Amino acid sequence: MILISEWIVKFVMVYPPTAKGPAVTKETAPALAEIWAEALEGVPTDALEPAFKLTLKTCKWFPTPADILSHIESALDSRAEDEWQNVLEYASRHVNQDLAGAAFGNSGARAPRLPADVDHAARAAGGLAYLESCSRDDLQWAKKRFIEDLTRQRKSGDLAAFLPPSDLEKLLADAAPRFALPPAPAAPAAVWTCNRDSVPSNILDPEFVRVVSKQEEKFAPANERALADYRKAHGL
């Protein structure tokens, strides 16, 4: 609020009054500052300062909050381009096509989780596995979908949280129990196992192999007993 008031004073000093009189008077200044504060609510102070400076350099008339927000939106568009490049780098580093698109790093460890808005935009673009493997021509359209979705999320801010629930979402939720699959037969008791043959050799290291082998030896008897009981119970 203080920053906004200070900049309103600067704008008053820079922009001359119109034929109808000054844009702001002593009487209207407090109310105008409150309106601006409400319109710019949620914009970080670190982003407001450069936006005010850019408005001072580019606006020919006394500005409105929309003029300030237009510079913020331009910065968001630029950030979305940067995020797109980051997602492509993430997919290149962590998506393993041999594991059906699973996000593992080169060391075999689970990849770090993407921010929620970036993850949503990546899914809208086709998913990480798709981005990592699609053609250059398809990647251009994927980029368009990614930037549109990410920009839409960041421009809407917290507004979506105040919207009424989706009718389609409610319809699907109500219909889900009617189309639920019957329960599956009881599975054998949970035991520890790992199929090393399904894991590409380039993400295995000696320590990982040693730990897996030790665990397999430890749980082998329990595995056999559980499978035998399961076969007996189901007449296999």
N, C-alpha and C positions, 0 to 999 in steps of 0.2 A: 504493500500500500504506500509506503514512504517512497519507494523507488518510482512508482507510477506517478505520484504527486509531483515529485521533482521533475520528471520528464514532461509532465503537462505544463509546468511553469516554463520549461525550456522551449517547448513548442509555441507557447503564447508569445514569448519574446522574439522568436524567429519569424513566425508567420504573421503578416500584417492583418489587421481587421478587414472584414469585407464591407460591402456597401450597407449591409444590415447592422453593422456594429462589430465589436470584438467577438472572437469565437468563444472566449471564456471571460467571465467577470469574477469579482471576488465572491459574489453571491452564488454563482453556479459552479465554481471550482470544486468545492467539497462533494457535491452531488455527482459531478462529472468523474471525479476520482473514484467514487464508489462504483459507478457504472463500468468504468474501465477495469477496476479490480475484479468485478464479477465476470466480465467478458474474458479476461485473461487468467482466470482462476485455473490452476493446474499447470500453468506454464512455469518451468523452473526459472528462478531468478537469474541463473547463469545464462539462460537462453534469452531472457527479456532484454538484458543490457545491450547485447550486440544487435538485437532486432530494433530497439529504439534508435541506436546509432545509425543503422542502415536506413531506417525510415527518415531520419533527419537529412540524410544525403540524397534520398531519391524522391520523397514526396513533395509535390509542388503546393499543396494546400494543407490546411490544418488536418492532421491525420485522424483516423478513427481506429478503434480496436481491430477492425478487419484489416487495415493496412499493416498493423503489427503482426497479426496472425498469418498474413500472406507470406511474410519472410520466414516465419516459423515453419510453415508448410513447405516452402522451398527447401529449407534445411532438412526436413523429414524426407523429401523426395531424394535428396542427395544421400542421406543416410541409408535409404532403402537400396540404392545402387551398391553402396559399400557392403550391406548385409548380404546381398545376392552373391557378391564375390566371396564373402566369408563362407556362405553355405556351400558353394562349389568346392572350396578348399576343404571344408569339413567332410563333404561326401567323398572327395578324392582320398582323404586320409583314413577315414573310418568305416566307409561302407564296403563290405566284403560280399561280392556277388556269389562266391562259393557257399556262403552261409545264408542264401536267400535274402540278401540285403541287410543282414544283421549289422549293427553298428559296433564293430570292434576296431580297436587301434592296431597298429603294426605289432605291438607287443602282446596282443591277445587280450588285453584288458578291455572292459566295457567302455565305450566312448563317452565323453562328458555329455550331459543332457543339454539340448538346445533350449534357449529361452522360449517361453510359451508362445509368444507372438511369432517368432521366427519359425518355430516348429509348425505352427498352424499354416503359415504362408508356404513353407516347403511342401506340406501335404497338398495344399491347393494347387501347387505347381506340378504335382504328380508323384511326390514322395522322393526321399533321398536316393533310393536305389534307381529310380527312373532318371533322376538328374545326373547320376554318376555314369549311366550307360547310354542315354539317348543320343540321337544324332545332333549335329550342330544346328540343323534347321529346326528340329523340334525344340532344341534348347532355347531358341529365341522366343518361342511362344510360351515356354515354361517360365522364362524370365518375366514376361509380361504378366502372367498370372501371379507370380510370386510378389512382384512389386505392387500390383494392384491390391492384393490381399493384405500385405503388410502395411501399406499406406492407409488403407481403409481402417484397419485396426487402430493404428496410432493416431489417426485424425479423430476417430470417434471417441477415443479415450475411455472413460468409465461410463459413457452414455448407455452402452448396451446393457449394463447391469440394471438399469432402471426401466427397460422396456418390458412389456408383458411377455409371458412365456409363449413359445412358438406353438401354434395349433398343430402343426405337423409333428413336432416332437412329442406332444401329448398323445396324438393319435397313435404314433408308433409305440409309445410306452404302454398304452392301453391294449394294443393288439399283441404285444410281445408274449404275454402269458398264454394266449390262445394258440400260438404257433410254436410254443416251446417244444423241444425234442424230449422224448421220454428219457428218464434217467438211465445212464449207462450201467452195465453190470459192475459190481464191486471189483476193483483192481487189486492186485497183490499188495501186501504191506509195502509202504514206501521204503525203499532201500537206496543206498548211494551207488551210482554207476556212472560211467563216462565212456563214451565210444570215441576213442582217439582217432579211429579211421575216418570219422566224419569231419574231423578238424584239419584244415590245410596245414601241411608241415611247416609252412613259412611263418606261422604264428605260435609254434611250439618252441619251448626252450627246455634245456635239460632239467631244470628245477621243477617245471610244470609236469614233465613226464615222470619224474621221481615221485612227486606227491600223488599223481593219479595212480601209479602202479601200487603204491603203498595202500591207498584207500581201497582199490579193487581187491587186493589180497585180504584186507581186513573184513570186507563185507561179502566176500564170495560165498562163505557158508550160509549166511543169512539169505542171500539171493537164491541159492538153490532150494532152501527150505520153503521160502515164500512161493516160488514158482511151482514146487511140487504140491503144496497145499492148494494152490489155485487150480492146477490141472485136476486134482482129485475132486475138488468141490464142483467143478464144471464138467466132469466126465471126459476130460481130454486125454 
